[in-house]
Amino acid sequence: MTTKANATDDSFHVFDTTLRDGAQREGINLTVADKLTIARHLDTFGVGYIEGGWPGANPRDTEFFARAQQEITFENAQLVAFGATRRAGGSAAEDPQVKALLSSGAPVITLVAKAHDRHVELALRTTLEENLEMVRDTVSHLREQGRRVFVDCEHFFDGYRANAAYAKSVVRTAYEAGAEVVILCDTNGGMLPAQVQAVVSTVVADTGARLGIHAQDDTGCAVANTLAAVDAGATHVQCTANGYGERVGNANLFPVVAALELKYGMRVLPEGALAEMTRISHAIAEVVNLTPSTHQPYVGVSAFAHKAGLHASAIKVDPDLYQHIAPERVGNTMRMLVSDMAGRASIELKGKELGVDLGDDRALVGRVVERVKERELQGYTYEAADASFELLLRGEVEGRARRYFRTESWRAIVEDRPDGTHANEATVKLWAKGERIVATAEGNGPVNALDRALRVALERIYPQLAKLELVDYKVRILEGRTGTESTTRVLITTGDGTGDWATVGVAENVIAASWQALEDAYTYGLLRAGVEPTE
């Protein structure tokens, strides 16, 4: 493991703890390879510090540090090992856990220390004075070994409320022993911004220590609390990518750094790194196998999406009228959502976004607006199905629907067998390039069987379809008649290895709605591949 010169100075720290605290989120289970990949992404983004885990306490984290030394050359970040102060009654020099921290090879070590008097007495089962000595001894020893040391004061804000004098004495002891930064942790996540700002201001004044902030999001205020701490004098922020973390999560790295750079005017990332933010956010989401939040500030696909016709009209004149920043600054893009709220401006802007020339044809735009509103009354939704909308739009522009095949009929059969198993079989009959094709396939459900039968029928004629893969499938029962008589809407997301697209189908049964969405998915896939229609 090597580290090149940091791209930003040391006066302000962006500290990421995705690999430790973020990994505590329910549903995240990172392999060592996952952690190495995420570390590379975070280093590319330009954070100053990456907390890799707790070596010695967790075998996977121990392996991560060993492999990181061999496999990663950090361009911007320094790797940080996390651990606790020495045990009560011992010495830091002989403590096996402290030795494991040194053996990790990490140039920076973060120690967690108790700052709440009741936690000292009930969890550590020691005296308040011994806890201070544990902090002093461990920090001093690590400094003597040439390591930079940060100290996390766990439960600091709750401890401050219970016994302010003692909480501040932990901060003062750590700083005087050689800790570069002492981090005030809202471990239970119960603080509000005004409270954080008041406490941090007081602790800065009373201790003279350099302070950081670690905020959990249990009140939904972790980002706001982090920025409030900065306002009060904190110069070190601890965050996780996409806000991952225990319970409801931690302060989200991306809104925090975007606010610091774009709202505070601070340089906390290398030049140009902010424009990579959306890509990095989504890449990390892929590694942890969680769908990126569509409504996440700055980086969500809906962060700069506009639906109302009034907004679209204004944006057509000047996008800044309804956007707080240009989305390109964080690597995102503006999107126009087409719905029953759509007006002419929405359709014109959406056409431009999709690369469809409407030629200032007011009559054409008017037809599209009416068509969208009519179909949305039937249950279609185009704001979530751009591919289906583009096919509709191109059909109006070109005067006919774009077709690569024509369906004669289809059927799906589900057989319930005596042994409790089911057989799903589908048959499709269609025409493509003047040829009548009949294909049958089995699947793990009727929709999967239809998808396979359609693929069997068309792949020989359109080999481009071999790349297509069904990525997501959603079903919603719409308002109206109840129970099994309800109208059903199906949204299908399909990918070809380079991108995804969504299509929609609506019918009185789920299989028919699925077939509509599948037809659009295959049609759009061929359009995307540059195939000219023949039907």
C-alpha positions in Angstrom: 0.0 0.0 0.0 1.4 3.3 -1.0 -0.1 6.8 -0.9 0.8 9.7 -3.2 0.7 13.3 -2.0 -2.8 14.4 -1.0 -4.7 16.5 -3.6 -6.1 18.7 -0.8 -4.5 20.3 2.2 -4.8 19.0 5.7 -6.9 22.0 7.0 -10.1 20.1 6.4 -10.7 16.4 6.4 -13.3 14.4 4.4 -13.2 11.1 6.2 -15.2 8.1 4.8 -16.2 5.2 6.9 -18.3 3.2 4.4 -16.1 0.1 4.8 -16.6 0.0 8.5 -19.6 1.9 9.8 -21.4 1.8 6.4 -21.0 -2.0 6.3 -23.2 -2.3 9.4 -26.3 -1.5 7.3 -28.8 -4.3 7.2 -28.4 -6.2 3.9 -24.8 -5.3 3.3 -22.2 -8.0 3.5 -18.9 -7.0 1.9 -16.3 -9.4 0.8 -12.6 -8.4 0.9 -12.7 -7.9 -2.9 -15.8 -5.7 -2.5 -13.9 -3.6 0.1 -10.9 -3.2 -2.1 -13.1 -2.1 -5.0 -15.0 0.5 -2.9 -11.7 1.8 -1.5 -10.5 2.4 -5.1 -13.7 4.2 -6.0 -13.5 6.4 -2.9 -9.8 7.2 -3.6 -10.7 8.2 -7.2 -13.5 10.5 -5.8 -10.8 12.2 -3.7 -11.7 11.7 0.0 -8.8 12.3 2.3 -9.3 9.3 4.6 -10.8 5.8 4.1 -11.5 3.8 7.3 -11.0 0.2 6.3 -12.3 -1.6 9.3 -11.1 -3.1 12.6 -8.0 -5.3 12.1 -7.5 -7.9 14.8 -11.2 -7.9 15.7 -12.5 -9.0 12.3 -10.5 -11.6 10.2 -12.0 -10.1 7.0 -10.8 -6.6 7.9 -7.3 -8.0 8.8 -7.1 -9.6 5.3 -8.3 -6.3 3.8 -5.4 -4.3 5.3 -2.9 -7.0 4.3 -4.2 -7.0 0.7 -4.5 -3.2 0.5 -0.8 -2.9 1.2 0.0 -5.1 -1.8 -2.8 -4.1 -4.3 -3.7 -0.4 -3.9 -1.7 2.7 -4.6 -3.8 5.5 -3.2 -3.8 8.7 -5.2 -5.7 10.9 -2.7 -6.6 9.0 0.4 -4.9 7.6 3.4 -6.0 4.3 4.8 -7.3 4.3 8.4 -7.5 1.4 10.8 -10.2 1.5 13.5 -9.9 0.1 17.0 -10.5 0.7 20.7 -8.3 2.1 23.5 -6.4 -0.4 25.5 -8.2 -2.5 28.1 -8.6 -1.3 31.7 -5.7 -2.1 34.0 -3.3 -3.0 31.2 -0.8 -1.0 29.1 -1.1 0.0 25.4 2.3 -1.4 24.6 1.2 -4.9 25.6 -2.5 -4.8 24.5 -3.0 -7.3 21.6 -5.7 -5.2 20.0 -3.4 -2.2 19.9 -0.7 -4.4 18.4 -3.1 -5.5 15.7 -3.7 -1.9 14.8 0.0 -1.3 14.4 0.4 -4.5 12.4 -2.3 -3.4 9.9 0.3 -1.0 8.4 -2.3 1.8 8.2 -0.7 5.3 8.6 -3.7 6.6 10.5 -5.5 5.0 13.4 -8.9 6.0 14.7 -9.5 5.0 18.3 -13.0 4.8 19.8 -13.2 6.1 23.4 -16.0 6.3 25.8 -17.2 9.9 26.5 -20.4 9.1 28.4 -19.8 8.5 32.1 -22.5 5.8 32.4 -21.0 3.9 29.5 -17.6 4.0 31.2 -19.0 2.6 34.4 -21.5 0.1 32.9 -20.0 -1.0 29.6 -16.3 -0.8 30.4 -16.8 -1.5 34.1 -14.0 0.8 35.1 -13.6 4.2 36.7 -13.9 7.6 35.0 -10.2 8.3 35.8 -9.0 4.9 34.4 -10.9 5.6 31.2 -9.0 8.9 30.8 -5.8 7.0 31.4 -6.7 4.4 28.7 -7.2 7.2 26.2 -3.9 9.0 27.2 -1.8 5.8 27.2 -3.2 4.4 23.9 -2.9 7.7 22.0 0.6 8.4 23.3 1.8 4.9 22.5 0.5 5.0 18.9 2.1 8.4 18.4 5.4 7.1 19.7 5.1 4.4 17.0 4.8 7.1 14.3 1.1 6.8 13.6 -1.3 9.6 13.2 -4.2 9.3 15.6 -7.8 10.4 15.5 -10.1 9.7 18.5 -13.9 9.1 18.1 -15.7 10.1 21.3 -18.5 7.6 21.3 -21.9 8.8 22.6 -20.4 12.3 23.0 -23.6 14.4 22.8 -25.6 12.2 25.1 -22.6 12.1 27.5 -22.3 15.9 27.3 -25.9 16.2 28.2 -25.4 13.9 31.2 -22.0 15.2 32.4 -20.5 18.0 30.3 -17.4 18.3 32.4 -16.4 14.7 32.0 -17.2 14.6 28.2 -15.0 17.6 27.7 -12.2 16.0 29.8 -12.1 13.1 27.4 -11.7 15.5 24.5 -9.0 17.4 26.3 -7.1 14.3 27.4 -7.1 12.8 23.8 -5.9 16.1 22.3 -3.2 16.7 24.8 -1.9 13.1 24.4 -1.4 13.8 20.7 -4.6 13.0 18.8 -4.8 15.3 15.7 -8.5 15.4 15.7 -11.2 14.5 18.3 -14.5 13.5 16.7 -17.7 14.2 18.5 -20.1 11.3 17.8 -23.8 11.4 17.8 -23.9 7.7 18.1 -27.6 7.4 18.8 -28.5 9.9 16.1 -30.8 11.9 18.3 -29.4 15.4 17.9 -30.8 18.3 15.9 -28.7 21.0 14.1 -29.1 23.8 16.5 -28.1 21.5 19.4 -25.1 20.3 17.5 -23.9 23.7 16.7 -24.3 25.0 20.3 -22.4 22.0 21.7 -19.5 22.0 19.2 -19.1 25.8 19.6 -18.8 25.4 23.3 -16.4 22.4 23.2 -14.1 24.2 20.7 -13.9 27.2 23.0 -13.5 25.2 26.2 -10.9 22.7 25.0 -9.0 24.3 22.2 -9.0 20.9 20.4 -9.4 20.3 16.7 -12.9 18.7 16.4 -14.7 16.5 13.9 -18.3 15.3 13.6 -19.8 11.8 13.2 -23.5 11.9 12.8 -26.1 9.1 12.6 -29.3 9.8 10.7 -32.0 8.6 13.2 -33.7 12.0 13.2 -33.2 12.5 9.4 -30.7 15.3 10.3 -27.3 13.7 9.8 -26.2 15.8 6.9 -27.7 19.0 8.5 -26.0 18.1 11.8 -22.7 17.6 10.0 -22.9 21.0 8.3 -24.0 22.6 11.6 -20.8 21.2 13.2 -18.8 22.7 10.4 -20.5 26.1 11.0 -19.5 25.8 14.7 -15.8 25.1 13.9 -15.4 21.4 13.1 -12.8 20.7 10.4 -13.3 17.0 10.0 -16.4 15.3 8.7 -17.1 11.5 8.9 -19.5 10.2 6.3 -20.5 7.1 4.4 -21.2 6.7 0.7 -25.0 6.9 0.0 -25.6 7.3 3.7 -25.1 3.5 4.4 -24.9 2.6 8.1 -26.5 1.0 11.1 -30.2 1.5 11.6 -31.2 4.3 9.2 -27.7 5.2 8.3 -25.0 7.8 8.6 -24.3 11.3 7.2 -24.3 10.8 3.4 -20.9 11.6 1.9 -22.3 13.0 -1.3 -24.6 15.7 -0.1 -22.1 16.8 2.5 -19.2 17.3 0.1 -21.5 18.8 -2.5 -22.7 21.3 0.1 -19.2 22.1 1.2 -17.9 22.7 -2.4 -21.0 24.3 -4.0 -22.7 26.1 -1.1 -19.8 26.9 1.3 -17.2 27.5 -1.5 -14.7 25.2 0.1 -12.2 23.0 -1.9 -12.4 19.6 -0.2 -12.0 17.4 -3.2 -9.4 17.3 -6.0 -10.1 19.5 -9.1 -12.9 18.0 -11.2 -13.7 15.2 -8.8 -17.2 16.6 -8.0 -18.3 15.9 -11.5 -17.6 12.2 -10.9 -20.0 12.1 -7.9 -23.0 10.5 -9.5 -21.0 7.8 -11.2 -19.1 7.0 -8.0 -22.4 6.8 -6.0 -24.0 4.4 -8.4 -20.8 2.3 -8.8 -20.6 1.8 -5.0 -24.3 0.9 -4.9 -23.6 -1.8 -7.5 -20.8 -3.2 -5.4 -22.9 -3.5 -2.2 -25.8 -4.9 -4.4 -28.4 -2.2 -3.4 -30.5 -0.3 -5.9 -29.3 3.3 -6.0 -31.9 5.6 -4.3 -33.7 7.5 -7.1 -34.5 10.4 -4.9 -31.1 10.9 -3.3 -30.0 14.6 -3.4 -27.5 15.5 -6.1 -26.9 12.0 -7.4 -30.3 10.3 -7.7 -31.8 9.9 -11.1 -34.8 12.0 -10.0 -32.6 14.8 -8.4 -33.1 17.0 -11.4 -36.3 15.5 -12.9 -39.1 17.8 -13.7 -42.8 16.8 -14.1 -45.1 19.8 -13.8 -45.9 21.6 -17.0 -45.3 25.0 -15.4 -41.8 23.9 -14.4 -41.1 22.7 -17.9 -42.2 26.0 -19.5 -39.9 27.9 -17.2 -37.0 25.5 -17.7 -37.3 25.9 -21.5 -36.5 29.5 -21.0 -33.8 29.0 -18.3 -33.0 25.7 -16.5 -31.8 27.6 -13.5 -35.3 28.8 -12.7 -36.2 25.4 -11.2 -32.8 24.0 -10.3 -30.5 25.0 -7.4 -27.4 23.9 -9.4 -26.5 22.8 -12.9 -26.7 18.9 -12.6 -23.6 18.5 -14.7 -21.6 19.9 -11.8 -22.2 16.7 -9.9 -22.2 14.4 -12.9 -26.0 14.2 -13.2 -28.4 15.2 -15.9 -31.7 17.0 -16.1 -34.7 14.8 -17.0 -38.2 15.7 -18.1 -40.9 13.4 -16.9 -43.8 12.9 -19.2 -47.1 12.4 -17.4 -50.7 13.6 -17.4 -49.3 16.9 -16.0 -47.3 17.3 -19.2 -47.6 20.4 -21.3 -46.1 21.4 -24.7 -42.8 22.5 -23.0 -42.4 19.1 -21.3 -42.8 17.2 -24.6 -40.5 19.5 -26.5 -37.8 19.3 -23.8 -38.2 15.5 -23.5 -38.0 15.1 -27.3 -34.7 17.1 -27.2 -33.4 14.9 -24.4 -34.2 11.8 -26.4 -32.8 13.2 -29.6 -36.1 13.2 -31.4 -36.5 16.3 -33.6 -40.1 17.7 -33.3 -39.3 20.5 -35.7 -41.3 23.2 -33.9 -44.5 21.3 -35.1 -47.1 22.6 -32.7 -49.8 20.3 -34.0 -47.5 17.3 -33.5 -46.6 18.3 -30.0 -50.3 18.8 -29.3 -51.1 15.3 -30.5 -48.4 13.8 -28.3 -49.7 15.7 -25.3 -53.2 14.4 -25.8 -52.0 10.9 -26.5 -50.0 10.8 -23.3 -52.9 12.2 -21.2 -55.3 9.7 -22.8 -53.0 6.7 -22.1 -52.2 7.8 -18.6 -55.9 7.8 -17.8 -55.9 4.1 -18.9 -53.1 3.5 -16.4 -49.9 3.9 -18.3 -47.0 5.8 -16.7 -44.3 7.3 -18.9 -42.3 9.1 -16.3 -41.0 5.7 -15.3 -40.9 4.2 -18.8 -38.8 6.4 -21.0 -38.3 3.7 -23.7 -42.1 3.2 -24.1 -42.5 7.0 -24.4 -39.8 7.3 -27.0 -41.5 4.6 -29.1 -44.8 6.5 -28.8 -43.1 9.8 -29.7 -41.2 8.3 -32.7 -44.5 6.8 -33.9 -46.2 10.2 -33.9 -43.2 11.8 -35.7 -42.8 9.1 -38.3 -46.5 8.6 -38.8 -46.6 4.9 -37.8 -45.5 2.7 -35.0 -41.9 1.4 -35.3 -42.1 -2.3 -35.8 -39.5 -5.1 -36.2 -42.1 -7.9 -35.8 -45.9 -8.3 -35.8 -47.6 -10.5 -33.2 -50.2 -12.9 -34.5 -51.0 -14.5 -31.2 -49.4 -15.7 -27.9 -50.5 -17.9 -25.1 -49.1 -18.9 -21.7 -50.0 -22.1 -19.9 -49.5 -22.9 -16.2 -49.9 -26.5 -15.3 -50.4 -27.5 -11.6 -49.1 -31.0 -11.1 -50.1 -33.5 -8.4 -46.7 -33.4 -6.8 -47.1 -29.7 -6.1 -44.8 -28.5 -8.8 -45.8 -26.2 -11.7 -44.9 -26.2 -15.4 -45.0 -22.9 -17.3 -45.0 -23.0 -21.1 -45.6 -20.2 -23.6 -46.1 -20.2 -27.4 -45.8 -17.1 -29.6 -46.8 -16.8 -33.2 -45.4 -13.8 -35.1 -44.2 -12.4 -38.4 -40.7 -10.9 -38.9 -39.1 -10.0 -42.2 -41.9 -11.6 -44.1 -41.5 -14.9 -42.3 -44.1 -16.6 -40.0 -42.5 -17.9 -36.9 -43.9 -20.2 -34.2 -41.8 -20.7 -31.0 -42.4 -22.4 -27.7 -40.4 -22.2 -24.5 -40.6 -23.1 -20.8 -39.8 -20.8 -17.9 -39.9 -20.4 -14.2 -43.2 -18.5 -14.6 -45.6 -17.6 -17.4 -43.9 -14.2 -18.0 -40.4 -15.8 -18.1 -41.8 -18.4 -20.5 -43.1 -15.7 -22.8 -39.9 -13.8 -22.7 -37.9 -17.0 -23.6 -40.4 -17.9 -26.4 -40.1 -14.4 -27.9 -36.3 -14.6 -27.7 -36.3 -18.0 -29.4 -38.6 -16.6 -32.2 -36.5 -13.5 -32.9 -32.8 -14.2 -32.1 -32.2 -16.0 -35.4 -33.4 -13.0 -37.3 -32.2 -10.3 -34.9 -29.0 -11.6 -33.3 -28.6 -8.3 -31.5 -31.3 -9.5 -29.0 -28.9 -12.1 -27.5 -27.4 -9.3 -25.4 -30.7 -8.3 -23.8 -31.4 -9.3 -20.2 -34.5 -8.6 -18.1 -33.1 -6.5 -15.2 -36.2 -5.7 -13.1 -39.9 -6.5 -13.2 -42.6 -4.6 -11.2 -46.4 -5.2 -11.0 -48.9 -2.7 -9.6 -52.6 -3.1 -9.2 -54.3 0.1 -10.2 -57.3 1.8 -8.7 -60.7 0.9 -10.1 -62.3 -2.5 -9.9 -61.0 -4.6 -6.9 -59.4 -7.9 -6.5 -58.6 -10.1 -9.6 -60.7 -7.8 -11.8 -58.4 -4.8 -11.3 -56.3 -3.3 -14.1 -52.7 -4.2 -13.8 -49.6 -2.1 -14.8 -46.3 -3.8 -15.4 -42.9 -2.0 -15.6 -40.0 -4.0 -17.1 -36.4 -2.8 -17.0 -34.1 -4.4 -19.7 -30.4 -4.0 -20.2 -27.9 -4.8 -23.0 -24.7 -4.5 -21.0 -24.2 -0.9 -21.7 -27.4 0.6 -20.4 -30.9 0.0 -19.1 -34.3 1.1 -20.3 -37.8 0.8 -18.9 -41.1 -0.1 -20.7 -44.7 -0.3 -19.6 -47.8 -2.4 -20.3 -51.3 -2.1 -19.0 -54.1 -4.6 -19.2 -56.8 -6.3 -17.2 -54.5 -9.3 -16.5 -50.8 -9.4 -15.6 -49.7 -11.6 -18.4 -51.2 -9.4 -21.1 -49.7 -6.3 -19.5 -46.3 -8.1 -19.3 -46.5 -9.0 -23.0 -47.0 -5.3 -23.9 -44.0 -4.3 -21.9 -41.9 -7.1 -23.4 -42.9 -6.1 -27.0 -41.7 -2.5 -26.2 -38.6 -3.8 -24.5 -37.5 -5.8 -27.5 -38.5 -3.1 -30.0 -36.5 -0.5 -28.1 -33.5 -2.8 -27.8 -33.4 -3.2 -31.6 -33.9 0.6 -32.1 -31.0 1.2 -29.6 -28.9 -1.3 -31.6 -29.4 0.7 -34.8 -31.5 -1.9 -36.6 -33.8 -0.5 -39.2 -37.5 -1.6 -38.9 -38.9 -3.9 -41.6 -42.5 -4.2 -40.7 
